[in-house]
Amino acid sequence: MTETAVRLTELAHGGGCGCKIAPALLQEILATLPGQVVPPELLVDAATADDAAVYRLNDAQAIVATTDFFMPVVDDPFDFGRIAATNALSDVYAMGGRPILALAVVGMPIDRLPPATIRRILEGGQAVCAAAGVVVAGGHSIDSKEPIYGLVALGVVHPDRIKRNSTARAGDVLVLGKPLGIGVYSAALKKGVLQATSYAAMIDSTTRLNTPGADLAALEGVHAVTDVTGFGLLGHLLEVCRGSGVSADVRFDDLPFFPDTAALAEAGHTTGASTRNWASYGDGVVLPGGWPEVRRKLLTDPQTSGGLLVACAPGSVDEVLGVFRAHGHGAARVVGTLAEGPAAVRVV
């Protein structure tokens, strides 16, 4: 068997962050879990659906801890490993931290994939970690029916520089760091209709580390940060609104999308996760009258290794955009604002 004998995406029922359990079902599963004794050192937990847990070690140091793994979103094993590792490290950056250590999470159908292919996936993950200054110190592997890869990622952050998703303020401006449309692209890729230039753009974005997070955390005008992944732009923005007690206005025409995303979606290349996302949180979204369904699917499109979503004071917008650009995130742009009112997202 060669590396190309089996397409990775054919071995999985879903791919990338589109594999996530739908928000409503996840909430139902977690709702009746028994409570825990939470020590005061635990500064961030799952209460606000934040990107990672944060545990204070002392007055100057806190540990950021997260894990993220999924099934293939692309067929190239090296690219799959790179995307999964970039996505996992993103949660540390979203909290304002700097990743320092990772453990590999590996589940592979060893009767379908040769060792060389599995090794190539791990090499892709290690390449991204090396670029981030992170060592992969070990991990855990199992024989599974579908290929799964990701990381447990640990980072460090100053307790005063933690950026939660629940500390946004009315009047803040929303800045998005990467284009949208990864779910649409992945659906088109599975059908064999994604152009080579689009695939290159997809790989460039999904393997681009969200390193602006640590520098954004140092800006006084940055109030909240999250990253946009499997629940789509609307889902993760709703988490910000609910955690912060604000509402949001998103300007659709200002949103960055990958080239041909709308055309591919119009042709039917969308994901089931997009529909599940809307079913989970659509009651918290206000769309214009007569809004086309395909546009709604773009807003709920699951992103894999998506961009940082930043809520900042209006006077800090130029500084925030400058940080993004300094880190090579030239697609970053203002996409909306926050206001007082019940937690909801209005699309205009």
N, C-alpha and C positions, 0 to 999 in steps of 0.2 A: 504493500500500500504506500502511495506517495502522499505528500502534503496536499496535493490537489485532487486526490481521489474522492474525497468527500467535502462538500461545502459546509463550513462550520454552521452557517445560518440554517441549513437544512436539518441539523441535528437538534434544533431548539424550537420550542413552540412560540417563543417570543425573543426579543433581543434588546440589549442595552437597558436603559432605565425604564423602557416600556414594560419590562418584566415586573415592575413594582405592583404590589397588591393595591387595588384601588383605594383611594383615601377613605371612602365611607366604610368599606369592609374592614380596613385596618383599624378604624376608630371603633367599630363594633367588637373586633377581637380584643382590643386593649381596654375597652371600657370597664370590664368587670375584673380585671387583674387586681389581686390584693395589693393594698398600699404597702409602701416600704418606709423604713426609718431613714430619712434623708439627712446626712450629716451636713453641718454648716459649710464644710469645705467644698461640697458639691454646688458649684455656682450656676451651672446650666445642666438641666436634665431634659427629659422628654415632654415636660409639661406644655411647652409652646411649640412642639414639633420643630425644634431648632436643628441645625445641621450637624451638631456634634455635642458630646458632653464635655464639660470643663470642670476640672477638680483643682482647687487651690492647694499648692504645696507650701507656699509662704507668701510674704507680702509682695514679692517681686516675680514669682513664677507660678504658673498654673499649667496643668497638663490638658491638652485637647485630645479626646479619644473618639474615634469613629470607625465604622466598617461599611464597606460598600462592595457589592459583587453582583454579577449578572451573567446572562447568557450572551452569545456573540451577536454583535450588531453588524459585523462585517465578516468576510470569509478569510481574509489574510490573517494568519495566526499572530504575526508580529504586531500588526495594527490593532487587533483585538486586545492584546496584552497592553499596548500603549494606552488605548482609550480607557480601558478599565482602571488602570493605575492612575491616570490623570483624573478620572472621575472621583476616585476614592480620596485622593489627596485634596481635592477641591473643598471638601467639607472642613478641613483644617484651615485652609486659606479664608473660607467664608466666615470663620469665627475670629479672624484677625491674627491667626497663629502662623507659626512656621513649622512645617513637618520635619521630623527628625528620624523616625523609625517606622518600619512597616513589617507586617507579617502577611504572607501570601495565603489566600483562601482558594483552594483548587479542588474542583470536582470535574472529572473527565470520564467519558465512556471509553475505557481503555480497550474495549473490543472493537471500537470503530476508528479510533485515532491512533496513529503510530507515535512512539515516544518522541520522534523528531518534531512532530507538529506541536505536541504539548510543550516540549522544551522551548520551541519558538515563541509560544504564548508567554511563557515565563520570562524569556529574554526581552520581549517587548515591555513587560511591566518593569523589569529591572532597569531598562534603558531610561524610562521616564523617571524612575526613582533616583537614578544616578544624576540626571539633569537637575533634579530638585534638591540634591544634596542629602538624599535619604538612603539609608541602608535597609535592604530586605534581610532581616535577621533570622528568618525561618518561616514557619507557617504550618498549615495542615492540609492534607489531601485525602480525597475519597474517590472511589469508583462510582460514578453516577451515570444515569441514562442520558443526561444532557450536559454539554460542556459549560462549566461555570468557572469564572475567574474574577478575583478582586483582591482587595487588601483590607487588613486592619491597619489603620494609620494613626500614629501618635504624633503630637506636636506640642509646642510650648508657646505660651503667650503671657504677657504681663496682665495681671488681673484687671488693671485699669484700662486695658485696650481691647477687651473682649467685645466683639460686635455680635449682638444677638439679632434675631429677626423680630423681636418683640419690643424694641425701643425706638421705633420710628415715631415721628412727630407730625401733627397736622401742619401743613405748609411746606413739608419736605418735597424735594424734587426726586424723581426716580430716574436712575441711570442704569442701563443694561449693557453688560460688557461684551456679549457675543451675539451673533445672529441666531435667529430661530429657524427651525425646519428640519432638525435632525431626524425626527420620527418619520416625516414624509420622505426624506432621502433614504432612510433605511428600508422603508416599505418599497420604494422604487428599486433599490439595490436588490432586494429579494426577488423582484420580478424581472431583473436583468435589463432594466431600462434606464438606469442612472448613468449619465454621461461621465466620461473619464475626468473632465474638468470639475464636475460637481463632486465626484468622489474625492478628488484632491482637496477641494475646499472643505469637505466634511472632515477629512483626516487632519487637515491643518488646524481646524477649530477644536476638534475633540481631543487633540493631543497637545493643545496649547494650555500650559499650566495657568491656573488662576492666581499667579503670584502677586497681582496687584493687592490682594486682600491684606497682606501684612502691612503694606505702606498706607493703605486706606485706613487701617485701624489707628494710625497715628494722627489722623486728621480730626480736629475737634468738631468740624462741621458734619462729619459722617456719623449718623445716628444709628443706622441699622444696616445689616448686610445679610443676604442669603444667596444661595445659588439656585439656578433654575434647572431642574432635572426632570424626573419622571412624571410629576404632576402637572407639568406644563407651566407656562408663564402665569396663567390665571390662578392655578392651584397654589403655587408658591407665593404669589402676591397676596392671595387671600389669607395665607398663614401669617404674613406680615400684618395685614389689617386686623385680623382677629387677635393676634398677640399684642398689638399696640393700641387697639381701640380706635382705629381710624378707618376712613374710607379712601378709595383710590380712584383716580381718573386716568385711563390709559388712552393715548391717541394712536389709533391703529395705523394711520398713515406714517407715523414716526417710528414704528417698530422696524428693526433691521431683520430681514429675511435673507436666506441664501438664494442665489439666483435660481429661477424657475420653480421655486417652492410652490407658488400659487398654481402654476400650470400643472405640476405633478399632482397636487391635491385635487384639482378639478378633474383630472383623469382617473381619480379613484385611488391614488396611492397614499392612503392614510392608514393609521393603525387602530386596532381595537382598543388600545389603551386611551386614545383620544376620546373615544365614545364613553369609556368607563370613567374617565376623569370628569367629563361633563355631567354624567349621571350622579357623581359623588358630590359635586359642589356647585352645579349650575344654578341652584337657588340663591347663591350668594353673588351672582353676576347679573348686571343689567346691560343688555345689548340694545342697540338702536332697532327701531321697528323695521321689519323686513330684512333683518340681517341674514345674509346667505349662510347656509349651513357649512359650506366649505371654509368660510372665514372663521366661524366658531371652532372648527377643527384645527385651524392653524393656531388659535390661541390656547387650545388644550393639548396641542401636540407634545408628546413626551420628549424631553430633551435628554440626551446622554452627554455627560461632560459639558453641560451648558455653561452660560456665563454668570458672573456675579450680578446680582440685582442690589443696587445701593440706594438707600434713602438718605439724602443729605440736605442741609440748609441751602436755600437758593444762592447765597453768596459763596458757597463752596463748589458749585458745579464746575467751574473752569479748573479748579485744583483737582477735583476728582477725575475729570476727563484727561487732565495732564498726567495723572498717575497711570491711568489705563494705557495711554499712548506710550509712556516711557517703558512700559512692560510689553510693548508690541501688540496691544489690544486696540488696534485702530478702528474697529467697528463699533466701539462703545458710543452710545448716544443717549440723550434725554428722551424718555418715552412716556412720562406722565408726572402726576403730582399726587400728594396726599392731602386729605382734608378732614375736618371734624365730621363726626357722624357715625352711624352704626357701621360695623365691618361689612364692607361690600366693595366690589370692583365695578365701576362703570366704564364701558368702552365707548369712546366717541370718535 
